[in-house]
Amino acid sequence: MTTFLSRELRDGLAAARKLAQKRKSRLRIDVDGKTYPVLRVWNGGFAMDLDDAPHLRGLVDLYDGGRHLSHCLIVASEAREDEMWFDFKRSTLVADHAALDFARDEAAPVALIARD
C-alpha cells in the first residue's frame, strides 16, 4: 500500500484544516475598529492565519466571542508555516468591576435591613 498523496489533495486537506480551525476558534483581536480572527493564544502571545494577518504592532484588544479578555501591547514575532506569531510585550486582564481603593471588613454587613 502506498501513502503518496497528490499535491492537489495535500493542498485541499491543508485548506480544509485551516478553515475548520478558523471556524472553531472564537478568539479575535480588535485593532482600531477592525477585527481579525486568532487561531490560538498562549502565555507569551498568539497566532493568526498568515493570509489574514496584517503587520500589527501596538495596542490591541483580545476577545473570546463577546467577552473582552485583555488589552495587549504586541509586536509581530515570526512567520511559521502558515501562521503569523505575535508576542505580548504587555497583557493586562480586563476586570468587570472597578478596583477597590480600601480594604473591606470581613465582618461588615452585606445588606441593610430597614425597620418598618
N, C-alpha and C positions, 0 to 999 in steps of 0.2 A: 504494500500500500504506500502511496506517495503522499507527502504532506505539502506539496507545492501548491501555492495559491497564485493565481494570476495577479498582475499589478492592479488591474481594474477592481478585482474582488477585494484585495487588501485595502485599496483606497476607499471603496464603498463601506467596508467594515469600520474603518477608522472614522469616516464621516458619520456613520450611524452611532458609534460610540460617543463621539463628540456631541452630537445632537441630544442623545439621551442624558449625558452629563449636564448639559445646559438646562434641560427641562427639569431635571431632578433638583438642581440647586435653587434655593430661594434667595441666596445671598446676592447682594448687589451693592454697588457704590454709587454715590451721588456726588457729582462734581459740577458746580455752577448750574444746577437745574437739569443736567443730563445724567441719565442712569446707565450703568454698564453692568452686565452680569459677571459675577465672581464664581469661579468653579469651586474653590476650596480656600479655607483660612487655617493658618497655624499660628503659634505664639509670636513668631517674628515677622509674619507677612501674609500675603495671599497670592493666588494665581488666577489669571484671566486667560481666556482664549486668545491666542496670538493674533487671530484675524480681527477680533473685536477690540483689542486693547490699544487705545491711543497712548501716546507717550505722556504719561501722567507724572506729575511731581507737585507736591504741596499738600494742602489740607483737603481731605475727602471725608464723607460720612459713610459709614458702613451700616447696612440694613440687613435684617433677616426677615423677608416678607415686608410687613408694615412696621415691624419693631426696630427702632433705632438702637443699634448696639454700641457704636463708639465713634468718636472723632479721631481721625488718624492723620498724622503727618507722614507722607510716604515718599519714596523715591524708587524709580524703576531699577531693578536689580539685574536681571538677565533673562534671555530667552532660552528656554529649554524645550526641546522637541516642538510641540505645538502649543506651548503655554508661555505666557509672559509673567515673570515673578516680580513682585513688588515687596520691598522691605519697609517695615514700620520704623520710623525714627522715633515716633511717639504715638501711643494709642491710649486714649482716655475713655473709660467707660461712661456711658450716659446714664444718669440717675433719673428716676421718675419722680423724685421729690427733692426739695432744697436741702442743703446740708444744714445741720443744726449748729448754732453758734453758742450753745450752752449744754451742760450735762443734765440729762433727765434723771430725776429722782425715781428710783425703782418703786418706792412706796407711795408715789403720787397717785391720786385717784384718776381713773380712766375717764369717767364722766361725772357730771354734776347732776344730782337728783334734786329737783325743785320741790319745795314744800307747798302744799295746797292751802 
